Amino acid sequence: MSRRPVWAAVGGLACFLVSATVAASGPTFGQSLQDSGTQAPLHSVFFHDARNGWAVGDGGTILRTSDGGRHWDTVASRTRALLTAVQFADAQTGWIVGLQGIILHTSDGGKTWSRQFSGTKAGLFGTHFVTPSIGWIVGSGGTILRTGDGGARWRDQDSGTSTALYAVYSVEPDRATAVGALGTIVSTEDAGKTWRKQETQSAATLFDVFFNDASHGWAIGNVGAMFQTIDGGDRWIDRTLPCIGLCAKPLDLLGIRFTSREVGWIVGERGVIYRTTDSGFNWIQQTSKSPASLFGLSFVGPGQGWASGERGTILHISASDHKKD
């Protein structure tokens, strides 16, 4: 059985040359499994601060915590659709997306959620808001939606691709980058009037993307696929991770976040967790308490984060933000 997100389309892929160093490591950080109260796969997690967080998943599942995850409560979603991503732009304003063109919006800190009209039945897989008004959603068939008014209206944009797009990230109101199947990376610098394809020379399915600023970004995907840019995507450098030990193939990488220019985290298949403290020159595999694949990742500061995944898994992560363990 595949351990990647159930909504992700996957094709046959090749291994790549290795340019990132990986080493096994003993416990170098704190972690604890939290009781989510569900067995539903949780595809995304987002914390606005150290206390307030949300997780979403199969069957319209929405979970909310107000005490850092010690207790998780179910919130009514009024849908059975698979929910794939959650993000908040501020403490009160957030969005959830899912299959069947589902967009849910809250303006009361996630206590209640209401539908927004997406204008599509496409599967929606990723969302990112750079302000409470301006955000993007991406999905199947190259779908890209943008709003400039907090979701009152969503406008379909021409992505220039028909491949599925799984994640989008924006650091400025007019700039965004989306990633997806077949090594696809597209970017815009004019609020989505035009989207430009960026080359990876890879057929890997890319599941997540993150930028520290307009220049420095990362994209990750299956079979250890990892790409880095230091020039806003004009060039993507292959940093694909290798097998270590006796593995048959590199594990799928599903979520990436940096908490500073130097410190970053990756989660993925079979509960794998990687950490870098030197801007990605070396990625150290951390001992994980989760045997389940981890799909979602969210950090609220240098050393406090949460990951979500299979079988209702929510993992709390804590670590000091310094360059040497």
Secondary structure, 3 states (H helix, E strand, C coil): CCCCCCCCCCCCCCCCCCCCEEEECCCCCEEEEECCCCCCCEEEEEECCCCCEEEEEHHHCEEEECCCCCCCEECCCCCCCCEEEEEECCCCCEEEEEHHHCEEEECCCCCCCEECCCCCCCCEEEEEECCCCCEEEEEHHHCEEEECCCCCCCEEECCCCCCCEEEEEEEECCEEEEEEHHHCEEEECCCCCCCEEECCCCCCCEEEEEECCCCCEEEEEHHHCEEEECCCCCCCEECCCCCCCCCCCCCCEEEEEECCCCCEEEEEHHHCEEEECCCCCEEEEECCCCCCCEEEEEEEECCEEEEEEHHHCEEEEECCCCCCC
